[in-house]
């Protein structure tokens, strides 16, 4: 035996064994046809067990579907292999069309677990590895769908340990729970505008589906019955009742979404210097964020959540993937009390809870308030001009409606304008640049100053006239750019220089004092 052969044999022997998917995956695939099969058997039982050609064709179609799905599941089970070496995670799939993929351990940024209801029923889960790349190429993620939950947890532990062993970087802080679900937070579930929007989306989808099936929704028996019962009520009363029904359905939908999304919520520091967020009732999710890639947090207070003194917390971190992945994985807390969100932010960043407080931030000049007031007035004029213009052409009643619209809308928009101005603020607090802005959703971001890689300065024609600019801090994390809106030129440049000294200096032209 030659020395080269001995080395190859020892290297081959040192490689770990290949793992395979769970055999329960076949049951998951076959259960897909369970619902249509049960519906067919139910219709057959209601029909007295009578068979005809149509019944035989349907039964044959279900049987063929059963064979195809079962065959695909068996082939996938037999041809999929995976293993974790000291340097790579490897996945081999396919028999006729083979695919061999691998991800270096030192490129892995996330190890997430997801299980839908069928997977949970059979004790399975999906382990997804992400490299944090923002491109849409197929090489940025690797998924193992259909492995046992215990195997997935052990595999995640091995990947994190071997990755960190190669880096030689111990966890930044000790592990432990940071926040867990308090069911009193359920009161914030209905406070979402998406609930009402979802009612219209469902209603529109149902209407379109019925129309494509050549069914007129207005001719259905339920609609006709409602028309016979309430067809004589005044129009304003019908609109009021319809609005109340939509609001109630929206509240129910938002509450149900909160329960499904956040049941079992737990935010903790886990092994390998990771933050782990676990949540979900029907679809369980376990998302990991590397602590060393955290660049800050963003506190969000949308209407009407902030009226109830609630807020949400998002992570500003790199390595979360493309824009869609980042939007899905950056959420740190459900809608919670504002003080709880600030406490979690302080715990995650290991900073004082006052870091995300707007109180104490430098206010912006009055010119920023005038800009928002002018926008409110312009929006009021444009909206009211529509019925007024139609009224001059069609009916004087529309002119009156336009003036009433303007009288009602102007105070409301002016109130929003003043609230948006009060929200503006910026400042440097230790290692962080803190900026606050927003109208319908107040956003306060705390961004690490050493995570800022550049500045983006923009000035519209109206801003130049008012002596204002918008300063954008660019970073390789989160949304990429976080803006300090409508700050004076002097304050904006001083803020940029104070946050990251000398970064903006090569692009500033100093005007000599002619005094």
ZIVENZI-V129570 format. One record per backbone hydrogen bond with DSSP energy under -0.5 kcal/mol. CO is the residue of the C=O (numbers start at 0). NH is the residue of the N-H. Records with the same first field share a line. If there is no record, write none. Layout:
CO = NH ; NH
This chain:
1 = 5
2 = 6
3 = 7
4 = 8
5 = 9
6 = 10
7 = 11
8 = 12
9 = 13
10 = 14
11 = 14
18 = 81
21 = 24
22 = 25 ; 26
23 = 27
24 = 28
25 = 29
26 = 30
28 = 31
29 = 32
30 = 33 ; 34
32 = 36
33 = 37
34 = 38
35 = 39
36 = 40
37 = 41
38 = 42
39 = 43
40 = 44
41 = 45
42 = 46
43 = 48
44 = 47
46 = 49
51 = 55
52 = 56
53 = 57
54 = 58
55 = 59
56 = 60
57 = 61
58 = 62
59 = 63
60 = 64
61 = 65
62 = 66
63 = 67
64 = 68
65 = 69
66 = 70
67 = 71
68 = 72
69 = 73
70 = 74
71 = 75
72 = 76
73 = 77
74 = 78
75 = 79
78 = 80
79 = 20
80 = 91
81 = 18
82 = 84 ; 89
86 = 104
87 = 84
88 = 102
89 = 82
90 = 100
91 = 80
92 = 98
95 = 97
98 = 92 ; 100
100 = 90
102 = 88
103 = 106
104 = 107
109 = 129
111 = 127
112 = 285
113 = 125
114 = 283
115 = 119
116 = 120
117 = 121
118 = 123
119 = 122
122 = 148
124 = 145 ; 146
125 = 113 ; 127
126 = 143
127 = 111
128 = 141
129 = 108 ; 109
131 = 320
136 = 139
137 = 140
139 = 130
141 = 128
142 = 144
143 = 126 ; 145
145 = 21
146 = 124
147 = 151
148 = 152
149 = 153
150 = 154
151 = 155
152 = 156
153 = 157
154 = 158
155 = 159
156 = 160
157 = 161
158 = 162
159 = 163
160 = 164
161 = 165
162 = 166
163 = 167 ; 168
167 = 169
175 = 268
178 = 266
180 = 182
181 = 184
182 = 185
183 = 186
184 = 187
185 = 188 ; 189
187 = 190
189 = 191
191 = 194 ; 195
192 = 196
193 = 197
194 = 198
195 = 199
196 = 200
197 = 201
198 = 202
199 = 203
200 = 204
201 = 205
202 = 206
203 = 207
204 = 208
205 = 209
206 = 210
207 = 211
208 = 212
209 = 214
210 = 213
213 = 215
214 = 216
215 = 218
216 = 219
219 = 223
220 = 224
221 = 225
222 = 226
223 = 227
224 = 228
225 = 229
226 = 230
229 = 232
233 = 237
234 = 238
235 = 239
236 = 240
237 = 241
238 = 242
239 = 243
240 = 244
241 = 245
242 = 246
243 = 247
244 = 248
245 = 249
246 = 250
247 = 251
248 = 252
249 = 253
250 = 254
251 = 255
252 = 256
253 = 257
254 = 258
255 = 259
256 = 260
257 = 261
258 = 262
259 = 280
261 = 264
262 = 279
264 = 180
265 = 277
266 = 177 ; 178
267 = 269 ; 275
268 = 175
269 = 272 ; 273
272 = 290
273 = 269
274 = 288
275 = 267 ; 277
276 = 286
277 = 265
278 = 284
281 = 283
283 = 114
284 = 278
285 = 112
286 = 276
288 = 274
289 = 292
290 = 293
292 = 317
294 = 447
295 = 315
296 = 445
297 = 299 ; 313
298 = 443
299 = 311
300 = 441
301 = 304 ; 305
303 = 307
304 = 307 ; 309
305 = 308
308 = 337
310 = 335
311 = 299
312 = 331 ; 332
313 = 297
314 = 316
315 = 294 ; 295
316 = 477
321 = 325
322 = 326
323 = 327
324 = 328
325 = 329
329 = 314
335 = 310
336 = 340
337 = 341
338 = 342
339 = 343
340 = 344
341 = 345
342 = 346
343 = 347
344 = 348
345 = 349 ; 350
351 = 354
352 = 355
353 = 356
357 = 360
361 = 425
364 = 367 ; 368
365 = 369
366 = 370
367 = 371
368 = 372
369 = 373
370 = 374
371 = 375
372 = 376
373 = 377
374 = 378
375 = 379
376 = 380
377 = 381
378 = 382
379 = 383
380 = 384
381 = 385
382 = 385 ; 386
383 = 387
384 = 388
385 = 389
386 = 390
387 = 391
388 = 392
389 = 393
394 = 397 ; 398
395 = 399
396 = 400
397 = 401
398 = 402
399 = 403
400 = 404
401 = 405
402 = 406
403 = 407
404 = 408
405 = 409
406 = 410
407 = 411
408 = 412
409 = 413
410 = 414
411 = 415
412 = 416
413 = 417
414 = 418
415 = 419
416 = 420
417 = 421
418 = 422
419 = 423
420 = 423
424 = 435
425 = 361
426 = 428 ; 433
427 = 429
428 = 431
430 = 448
431 = 428 ; 433
432 = 446
433 = 426
434 = 444
435 = 424
436 = 442
439 = 302
441 = 300
442 = 436 ; 444
443 = 298
444 = 434 ; 446
445 = 296
446 = 432
447 = 450
448 = 451
450 = 452 ; 475
453 = 473
454 = 456
455 = 457 ; 471
457 = 469
459 = 463
460 = 464
461 = 465
462 = 466 ; 467
463 = 466
466 = 488
468 = 470 ; 486
469 = 457 ; 471
470 = 472 ; 483
471 = 455 ; 473
472 = 481
473 = 452 ; 453
476 = 479
479 = 474
481 = 472
482 = 484
483 = 470
486 = 468
487 = 491
488 = 492
489 = 493
490 = 494
491 = 495
492 = 496
493 = 497
494 = 498
495 = 499
499 = 502
501 = 505
503 = 506
504 = 507
506 = 508
507 = 509
509 = 511
511 = 513
